[in-house]
Amino acid sequence: MLAAVLLAAAPVEQIDDDGTVDWSSRTLRVLGVGTPRILSPTGALTDGEPREAARRDALARLGRLIAGLSFDGATRLADVPSLAAGLERGVLAYRTDEARVMSDGTVHLPAHLTFDWVPALAAGATVVSTAEAASGGSGLVIVLDQATEPALRLRLLGPAGAVTYAGLPGDPIGAAGVVWVREIGAAPADFVGPSPHTIHAQVVRAGVLRVGASDLVTVFGGRVPGGVVVVIPP
């Protein structure tokens, strides 16, 4: 499982052996590594082999990272078989930085991939850009009482069994998705629109939040378009 790195004034990141999940920018970052092969008795090496190996390694790492993303706090994307083909295609949109060739011929290839398209895939919807989704109106800022593991979709609870969902296209709240930050100023520009609603919530468990009585009308009174920014304490 990914281990959260909780550093003040830093992005909300999770890091494991494959790379980094940045929930503040919704970006995966990895380092692909390719080791040269000895192709002749003289020890001659080719430049193409380690570069291709580094590319394959980066792609494999990105695939594992995206499969490990928490969908709703209880389910990983890898646990949803219907998403497998779409995730595999989506990973191919990764981008690389300039490769670095080490003194022993090993190639290091930094690569990154945004995952802001994943909620639309999970909803079975046509993928739209963040800007298009957010243009529907101002969204929601949720300030949490404690840290919790990030998730792509949230379940919001209220009194008398009230429940609503946020983060997927078609959800009553947050069609543009969910971004996790440590301070509101770190949210993407205009992600929640010019005048977002701001509420406080208690963490029940990963992916599940309880909303206070003073915010019931905001959350359960109708649709809240735009995106959701979740602010966790440092």
Salt bridges, closest charged atoms under 4 A:
GLU13 OE2 - ARG29 NH2 2.75
ASP18 OD1 - ARG61 NH1 3.76
ASP18 OD1 - ARG64 NH2 2.75
ASP22 OD2 - ARG29 NH1 3.32
ASP47 OD2 - ARG51 NE 2.85
GLU52 OE2 - ARG55 NH2 2.75
GLU52 OE2 - ARG56 NH1 3.61
ASP57 OD2 - ARG61 NE 2.84
GLU149 OE2 - ARG76 NH2 2.73
ASP171 OD1 - ARG153 NH2 2.66
